Amino acid sequence: MLNGRIVLGMLLLVGILTIPLSYSLDSANAASDTKEAIPLQPIIDGSKPGEVLVLEPGIYAGPVSIDKNISIRGDSSVTVLNMEAESTITIRSDGVTLQGFTVQHLTNEPTAAIQVEGDRVEITGLYIQSQSFGIVLRGSVDGLIHSNTISWAGSDSASSGQKGNGIDLYNSHRTHIEDNKVTGMRDGIYLENSRNLTVKANTLLHTRYGIHCMYIDGSSVVDNVGENNSTGAMVMGVKNTVVSGNSFRKQNENVHSQGILLYDVQQSSVHNNVVEGNRVGMNIAESSGNEIRGNAVLRNFIGIQLVLAEDNQFTRNQFVSNVIEASAMDSRNNEMKENYWDSFQGLDLNDDGISELSYGINPFYEQVVNRNSAYQLFFQSPGMIFMSSLFTEGKAEWTSDRSPLMSMEAQSQTTKTDTQAVKETTGVWIIGCILLGLATFIMINMGVLRK
């Protein structure tokens, strides 16, 4: 019995010591690499403006500061390592270029792997592993952030509040952020108080918000891919911005998960996006004057949710296999036309592919649940469906699609180009003239023959 207790005690002691030991070994290895690393700052200080520094394979020590317009290039065999509570590379000069090497930013202080304060800076093809922020731009304009890979290097159990953003902009106008991949950071790409930005073809995985936009007027967010984030794209306080061609899938692990959120957005266009398998596909809140067109809203719990949304246009969107296709609360004067709703049974009397019956978003379920959340247990039950079908209070004020499409094929038929329409109209007109001339000829000749 005593021997058993001794063995058990030894096992517990080994278990307790294992985690700190492994952590200390990792830290020791990193510290050892730092001591053996090649000092990078003297190499930068010894360079001339306009010079291209090609780093030989090896580990270089940060932090460093760049105050002249030089280029630093390397490949996967080059690593800049930093464990101090400063940004690994701080760029204070205009026209600096970084390309091709690895940056390990191993400190959890609120600093960045790359801090950019100069204009016309290009950061291309870097592999960034950070325990804080990735690339941060402050007051930097006309920059290019292209084809970088940024990933979280800290603990897997770290919360989003303990992490930094992958790419973080503030007051940095006309910046292009393209073809980057961000994994595991707080927000993949965070944009604030900046104008005329281009965010294109980036991949955002396992973040809080894949793309987080705040006050970025006149910008474009196009062709990006986001999966397994809390929210794919959170667009807030924005005007005159285009959100197009993006794919946001599998944002469903959080009660607030959604594909695209528009909050306080005006005069913007959201078109040709795919939102699939999210808790909420598209959430339009306190936004007005926007065009939401040609989006595929597929297999979400709620397809589209409108809250205090006014004067928006929803045209030729597809709502397919959503549990709840649409929800609208306190939303007025939104125009819906020629959308496809797969659960809607319409009536097409003239075979133009458009139903003569309108599709109204019934608010019954939302109103019942808001009064007593326990009624969520009866969602999609026969009784709830029956009661919903009987509810017609204020139907004239429901958000409604006045001309819903009968099928997705009908949508393709109604989106012919103007050139095609002109050609078809011209052809019909020519044929009509020929037939009219032929009929006139026959009538005249028959009349002559009778005389």
C-alpha positions as CSV (number, residue, x, y, z in Angstrom):
1,M,0.0,0.0,0.0
2,L,2.8,2.4,0.9
3,N,4.7,1.6,-2.3
4,G,1.5,2.3,-4.3
5,R,1.2,5.7,-2.7
6,I,4.9,6.5,-3.4
7,V,4.5,5.5,-7.0
8,L,1.3,7.6,-7.3
9,G,3.0,10.6,-5.7
10,M,5.9,10.3,-8.1
11,L,3.6,10.2,-11.1
12,L,1.7,13.3,-9.9
13,L,5.0,15.1,-9.3
14,V,6.2,14.2,-12.8
15,G,2.9,15.4,-14.3
16,I,3.1,18.7,-12.5
17,L,6.6,19.4,-13.6
18,T,6.3,18.3,-17.2
19,I,4.4,21.4,-18.5
20,P,6.7,24.1,-16.9
21,L,9.7,22.0,-18.0
22,S,8.6,21.9,-21.6
23,Y,7.8,25.6,-21.5
24,S,11.1,26.5,-20.0
25,L,12.9,24.3,-22.6
26,D,11.2,26.2,-25.4
27,S,12.0,29.5,-23.8
28,A,15.6,28.4,-23.3
29,N,15.9,27.4,-26.9
30,A,14.6,30.7,-28.1
31,A,16.9,32.6,-25.7
32,S,19.9,30.5,-26.9
33,D,19.0,31.3,-30.5
34,T,18.9,35.0,-29.6
35,K,22.3,34.9,-28.0
36,E,23.8,33.2,-31.0
37,A,21.9,35.4,-33.5
38,I,23.7,37.8,-35.9
39,P,23.1,41.5,-34.8
40,L,21.0,43.0,-37.6
41,Q,21.0,46.6,-36.5
42,P,24.7,47.2,-37.3
43,I,24.1,45.8,-40.8
44,I,21.2,48.3,-41.3
45,D,23.2,51.2,-39.9
46,G,26.1,50.4,-42.3
47,S,23.9,50.5,-45.4
48,K,23.4,53.4,-47.7
49,P,20.1,54.9,-48.8
50,G,18.7,53.0,-51.7
51,E,20.8,49.9,-51.0
52,V,19.4,46.4,-51.3
53,L,20.5,44.2,-48.4
54,V,20.4,40.5,-49.2
55,L,20.7,38.6,-45.9
56,E,22.7,35.3,-45.8
57,P,21.0,32.3,-44.3
58,G,20.9,32.5,-40.5
59,I,19.2,33.9,-37.4
60,Y,19.4,37.7,-36.9
61,A,18.6,39.5,-33.7
62,G,15.9,42.1,-33.3
63,P,14.6,44.6,-32.4
64,V,15.8,46.9,-35.2
65,S,14.9,50.3,-36.5
66,I,15.0,51.4,-40.2
67,D,15.4,55.1,-40.8
68,K,16.5,55.1,-44.5
69,N,15.0,53.9,-47.7
70,I,16.6,50.5,-48.0
71,S,15.4,47.1,-49.1
72,I,16.0,44.0,-47.0
73,R,15.6,40.6,-48.8
74,G,16.0,37.0,-47.7
75,D,14.4,33.6,-48.1
76,S,13.0,30.9,-45.8
77,S,16.5,30.3,-44.4
78,V,16.6,33.8,-42.9
79,T,14.9,34.5,-39.6
80,V,14.7,37.7,-37.6
81,L,14.1,36.8,-34.0
82,N,13.0,39.1,-31.2
83,M,12.0,38.4,-27.6
84,E,12.2,41.9,-26.3
85,A,9.1,44.2,-25.5
86,E,9.6,46.2,-28.7
87,S,8.5,45.7,-32.3
88,T,10.9,43.4,-34.1
89,I,11.3,45.7,-37.1
90,T,10.2,49.4,-36.9
91,I,10.1,51.3,-40.2
92,R,10.4,55.1,-39.9
93,S,11.5,56.0,-43.4
94,D,9.6,56.2,-46.7
95,G,10.2,53.8,-49.5
96,V,11.4,50.8,-47.4
97,T,10.9,47.2,-48.8
98,L,11.0,44.0,-46.9
99,Q,10.8,40.7,-48.8
100,G,10.9,37.0,-48.3
101,F,12.2,36.1,-44.8
102,T,10.8,34.9,-41.5
103,V,10.0,37.1,-38.5
104,Q,9.5,35.6,-35.1
105,H,8.0,38.1,-32.6
106,L,8.0,36.2,-29.3
107,T,6.7,38.7,-26.8
108,N,3.2,39.2,-25.5
109,E,3.6,42.9,-25.0
110,P,1.4,45.1,-27.3
111,T,4.0,45.5,-30.0
112,A,4.3,44.3,-33.6
113,A,6.4,42.0,-35.6
114,I,6.5,44.9,-38.2
115,Q,5.7,48.5,-37.2
116,V,5.3,50.8,-40.2
117,E,5.4,54.6,-39.8
118,G,6.8,55.6,-43.2
119,D,5.0,56.0,-46.5
120,R,5.2,53.9,-49.7
121,V,6.4,50.8,-47.8
122,E,6.2,47.4,-49.4
123,I,6.1,44.2,-47.3
124,T,6.0,41.1,-49.5
125,G,6.3,37.4,-48.9
126,L,7.2,37.5,-45.2
127,Y,6.4,34.5,-42.8
128,I,5.4,36.1,-39.5
129,Q,4.9,34.2,-36.3
130,S,3.8,36.5,-33.5
131,Q,2.7,36.4,-29.9
132,S,1.2,39.8,-30.3
133,F,0.5,41.8,-33.5
134,G,1.6,41.0,-37.0
135,I,1.9,44.1,-39.3
136,V,0.9,47.4,-37.9
137,L,0.6,50.6,-39.9
138,R,0.2,54.0,-38.3
139,G,0.0,57.2,-40.4
140,S,1.4,55.3,-43.3
141,V,0.1,55.9,-46.8
142,D,0.4,54.3,-50.3
143,G,1.7,51.1,-48.8
144,L,1.6,47.5,-50.2
145,I,1.1,44.5,-47.9
146,H,1.3,41.5,-50.3
147,S,1.5,37.7,-50.1
148,N,2.5,37.5,-46.4
149,T,1.7,34.6,-44.0
150,I,0.8,35.7,-40.5
151,S,0.1,33.2,-37.7
152,W,-0.4,33.1,-33.9
153,A,2.7,31.8,-32.1
154,G,1.4,31.9,-28.6
155,S,-0.6,29.5,-26.5
156,D,-3.5,27.7,-28.2
157,S,-5.6,28.5,-25.1
158,A,-5.1,32.2,-25.4
159,S,-8.4,34.2,-25.8
160,S,-8.9,36.8,-28.6
161,G,-8.4,39.5,-26.0
162,Q,-4.9,38.2,-25.3
163,K,-3.9,38.3,-29.0
164,G,-3.1,41.0,-31.5
165,N,-4.5,41.6,-35.0
166,G,-2.8,40.1,-38.0
167,I,-2.7,43.3,-40.1
168,D,-3.7,46.5,-38.3
169,L,-4.2,49.9,-40.0
170,Y,-4.9,53.3,-38.5
171,N,-4.9,56.6,-40.5
172,S,-3.2,54.8,-43.4
173,H,-4.8,55.8,-46.7
174,R,-4.5,54.2,-50.1
175,T,-3.0,51.0,-48.8
176,H,-3.3,47.8,-50.7
177,I,-3.6,44.6,-48.7
178,E,-3.6,41.6,-51.1
179,D,-3.1,37.9,-51.1
180,N,-2.2,37.5,-47.5
181,K,-3.0,34.6,-45.2
182,V,-3.8,35.2,-41.5
183,T,-4.5,32.4,-39.1
184,G,-5.4,32.4,-35.4
185,M,-5.0,36.1,-34.6
186,R,-7.5,38.4,-32.9
187,D,-8.8,40.0,-36.1
188,G,-7.3,39.0,-39.4
189,I,-7.3,42.4,-40.9
190,Y,-8.3,45.5,-38.8
191,L,-8.9,48.8,-40.6
192,E,-9.7,52.1,-38.9
193,N,-10.0,55.7,-39.9
194,S,-8.5,55.2,-43.3
195,R,-9.7,56.0,-46.9
196,N,-9.4,54.4,-50.3
197,L,-8.1,51.0,-49.1
198,T,-8.0,47.9,-51.2
199,V,-8.4,44.6,-49.4
200,K,-8.3,41.8,-52.0
201,A,-7.9,38.0,-52.2
202,N,-6.8,37.5,-48.6
203,T,-7.5,34.3,-46.6
204,L,-8.6,34.7,-42.9
205,L,-8.9,31.6,-40.7
206,H,-9.7,31.0,-37.0
207,T,-9.8,34.6,-36.0
208,R,-12.4,36.7,-34.1
209,Y,-13.3,38.9,-37.1
210,G,-11.8,38.0,-40.4
211,I,-12.0,41.5,-41.7
212,H,-12.9,44.4,-39.3
213,C,-13.7,47.7,-41.0
214,M,-14.3,50.9,-39.1
215,Y,-14.6,54.3,-40.8
216,I,-12.9,53.3,-44.1
217,D,-14.8,55.4,-46.6
218,G,-14.3,54.9,-50.4
219,S,-12.7,51.4,-50.0
220,S,-13.1,48.0,-51.5
221,V,-13.2,44.6,-49.8
222,V,-13.2,42.0,-52.7
223,D,-12.5,38.4,-53.4
224,N,-11.5,37.5,-49.8
225,V,-12.1,34.1,-48.1
226,G,-12.9,33.7,-44.5
227,E,-13.7,30.4,-42.6
228,N,-14.2,29.4,-39.0
229,N,-14.1,33.0,-37.7
230,S,-16.6,34.5,-35.3
231,T,-17.6,36.9,-38.0
232,G,-16.4,36.9,-41.6
233,A,-16.6,40.6,-42.3
234,M,-17.6,43.2,-39.8
235,V,-18.2,46.5,-41.6
236,M,-19.0,49.4,-39.3
237,G,-19.4,53.2,-39.8
238,V,-18.6,53.0,-43.5
239,K,-19.7,55.0,-46.5
240,N,-19.1,54.5,-50.3
241,T,-17.5,51.1,-49.9
242,V,-17.7,47.9,-52.0
243,V,-17.9,44.5,-50.5
244,S,-17.9,42.1,-53.4
245,G,-16.9,38.6,-54.5
246,N,-16.0,37.4,-51.0
247,S,-16.7,33.9,-49.5
248,F,-17.5,33.6,-45.8
249,R,-18.2,30.1,-44.7
250,K,-18.6,28.2,-41.3
251,Q,-18.9,31.2,-39.0
252,N,-21.1,29.3,-36.6
253,E,-19.3,28.5,-33.3
254,N,-20.4,31.6,-31.5
255,V,-23.9,32.8,-30.7
256,H,-23.1,36.0,-32.4
257,S,-21.4,34.4,-35.4
258,Q,-22.3,35.8,-38.9
259,G,-21.0,35.9,-42.4
260,I,-21.3,39.7,-43.1
261,L,-22.4,42.4,-40.7
262,L,-23.2,45.8,-41.9
263,Y,-23.6,48.2,-39.0
264,D,-24.1,52.0,-39.6
265,V,-23.2,51.6,-43.2
266,Q,-24.4,54.0,-45.9
267,Q,-24.3,54.3,-49.7
268,S,-22.3,51.1,-50.1
269,S,-22.6,48.1,-52.4
270,V,-22.6,44.5,-51.2
271,H,-22.8,42.2,-54.2
272,N,-21.9,38.7,-55.5
273,N,-20.7,37.4,-52.1
274,V,-21.2,33.8,-50.9
275,V,-22.2,33.4,-47.2
276,E,-22.7,29.8,-46.4
277,G,-23.1,27.7,-43.2
278,N,-23.0,30.6,-40.8
279,R,-25.3,31.3,-37.8
280,V,-26.5,34.4,-39.6
281,G,-25.6,34.8,-43.2
282,M,-26.0,38.6,-43.6
283,N,-26.9,41.0,-40.7
284,I,-28.0,44.5,-41.8
285,A,-28.3,46.8,-38.8
286,E,-28.9,50.5,-38.6
287,S,-27.8,50.9,-42.2
288,S,-29.4,52.8,-45.1
289,G,-29.1,53.6,-48.7
290,N,-27.1,50.4,-49.6
291,E,-27.4,48.0,-52.5
292,I,-27.4,44.3,-51.6
293,R,-27.3,42.5,-54.9
294,G,-26.6,39.0,-56.4
295,N,-25.4,37.4,-53.2
296,A,-25.7,33.6,-52.5
297,V,-27.0,33.1,-49.0
298,L,-26.8,29.4,-48.4
299,R,-27.4,26.9,-45.5
300,N,-27.3,29.5,-42.7
301,F,-29.4,29.3,-39.6
302,I,-30.8,32.8,-40.4
303,G,-30.3,33.8,-44.0
304,I,-30.6,37.6,-43.7
305,Q,-31.4,39.6,-40.6
306,L,-32.6,43.3,-40.8
307,V,-32.6,45.4,-37.6
308,L,-33.4,49.1,-37.9
309,A,-32.4,49.0,-41.5
310,E,-34.0,51.5,-43.9
311,D,-34.0,52.4,-47.6
312,N,-31.8,49.6,-48.7
313,Q,-32.3,47.7,-52.0
314,F,-32.2,43.9,-52.1
315,T,-32.1,42.6,-55.7
316,R,-31.5,39.2,-57.3
317,N,-30.1,37.5,-54.2
318,Q,-30.5,33.7,-53.7
319,F,-31.7,32.4,-50.3
320,V,-31.3,28.6,-50.3
321,S,-31.6,26.0,-47.5
322,N,-31.5,28.5,-44.7
323,V,-33.4,27.4,-41.5
324,I,-34.9,30.8,-41.2
325,E,-34.7,32.6,-44.5
326,A,-35.2,36.2,-43.3
327,S,-35.9,38.2,-40.2
328,A,-36.8,41.9,-40.1
329,M,-37.3,44.0,-37.0
330,D,-38.2,47.7,-37.0
331,S,-37.0,48.0,-40.6
332,R,-38.8,50.2,-43.1
333,N,-38.8,51.3,-46.7
334,N,-36.4,48.6,-47.9
335,E,-37.0,47.6,-51.5
336,M,-36.9,43.9,-52.3
337,K,-37.3,42.6,-55.8
338,E,-36.4,39.6,-57.9
339,N,-34.8,37.6,-55.1
340,Y,-35.1,33.8,-55.1
341,W,-36.5,32.2,-51.9
342,D,-36.4,28.4,-52.1
343,S,-39.2,27.9,-49.5
344,F,-41.6,30.3,-51.2
345,Q,-44.5,28.9,-53.3
346,G,-45.3,31.6,-55.8
347,L,-47.7,31.9,-58.8
348,D,-46.5,32.8,-62.2
349,L,-49.4,33.4,-64.6
350,N,-47.5,34.9,-67.5
351,D,-44.4,32.6,-67.5
352,D,-41.9,35.4,-67.0
353,G,-40.2,33.7,-64.2
354,I,-41.5,36.2,-61.6
355,S,-44.3,35.4,-59.1
356,E,-47.4,37.6,-59.1
357,L,-47.6,36.8,-55.4
358,S,-45.3,38.7,-53.0
359,Y,-43.1,37.1,-50.3
360,G,-43.5,38.8,-46.9
361,I,-41.0,38.3,-44.0
362,N,-43.3,37.2,-41.2
363,P,-42.1,38.7,-37.9
364,F,-44.3,36.3,-35.7
365,Y,-41.5,34.0,-34.5
366,E,-39.1,36.8,-33.6
367,Q,-41.8,38.7,-31.7
368,V,-42.8,35.6,-29.7
369,V,-39.2,34.7,-28.9
370,N,-38.4,38.3,-27.8
371,R,-41.3,38.2,-25.3
372,N,-40.3,34.8,-24.0
373,S,-37.1,33.1,-25.1
374,A,-38.4,29.7,-23.9
375,Y,-40.5,29.5,-27.1
376,Q,-37.3,28.8,-29.0
377,L,-37.9,25.2,-28.0
378,F,-40.9,25.2,-30.4
379,F,-39.0,26.5,-33.4
380,Q,-40.2,24.9,-36.6
381,S,-42.7,22.8,-34.7
382,P,-46.1,22.2,-36.4
383,G,-47.8,24.4,-33.9
384,M,-45.5,27.3,-34.4
385,I,-45.7,27.0,-38.1
386,F,-49.5,26.9,-38.0
387,M,-49.6,30.0,-35.7
388,S,-47.2,31.9,-37.9
389,S,-49.4,31.2,-40.9
390,L,-52.4,32.7,-39.1
391,F,-50.5,35.8,-38.0
392,T,-51.3,38.8,-40.4
393,E,-51.1,41.8,-38.0
394,G,-49.5,44.8,-39.8
395,K,-48.9,42.7,-42.9
396,A,-48.9,45.8,-45.1
397,E,-45.8,47.0,-43.2
398,W,-43.9,43.7,-43.4
399,T,-40.6,43.8,-45.4
400,S,-41.7,42.1,-48.6
401,D,-40.3,41.0,-51.9
402,R,-42.9,42.3,-54.4
403,S,-41.6,40.2,-57.3
404,P,-39.8,37.1,-56.1
405,L,-38.3,34.8,-58.7
406,M,-39.8,31.4,-59.2
407,S,-36.5,29.6,-59.7
408,M,-32.8,30.2,-59.8
409,E,-32.9,29.6,-63.5
410,A,-35.4,32.5,-63.8
411,Q,-32.8,34.7,-62.2
412,S,-30.3,33.9,-64.9
413,Q,-33.0,34.7,-67.5
414,T,-33.7,38.1,-65.9
415,T,-30.1,39.1,-65.8
416,K,-29.4,39.3,-69.5
417,T,-27.2,42.1,-70.6
418,D,-28.6,45.2,-72.2
419,T,-26.9,44.3,-75.4
420,Q,-28.6,41.0,-75.5
421,A,-32.0,42.6,-74.8
422,V,-31.4,45.1,-77.6
423,K,-30.5,42.4,-80.0
424,E,-33.6,40.4,-79.1
425,T,-35.8,43.4,-79.4
426,T,-34.3,44.3,-82.8
427,G,-34.8,40.7,-84.0
428,V,-38.4,40.7,-83.0
429,W,-39.0,44.0,-84.6
430,I,-37.5,42.9,-87.9
431,I,-39.5,39.7,-87.9
432,G,-42.7,41.7,-87.1
433,C,-42.0,44.0,-90.0
434,I,-41.5,41.1,-92.4
435,L,-44.7,39.4,-91.4
436,L,-46.6,42.7,-91.6
437,G,-45.2,43.3,-95.1
438,L,-46.1,39.8,-96.2
439,A,-49.6,40.0,-94.8
440,T,-50.1,43.4,-96.6
441,F,-48.8,41.9,-99.9
442,I,-51.2,38.9,-99.6
443,M,-54.2,41.1,-98.8
444,I,-53.5,43.4,-101.7
445,N,-52.9,40.6,-104.2
446,M,-56.0,38.7,-103.1
447,G,-58.0,41.8,-103.4
448,V,-56.7,42.3,-107.0
449,L,-57.5,38.7,-107.9
450,R,-61.0,39.0,-106.6
451,K,-61.6,42.1,-108.8
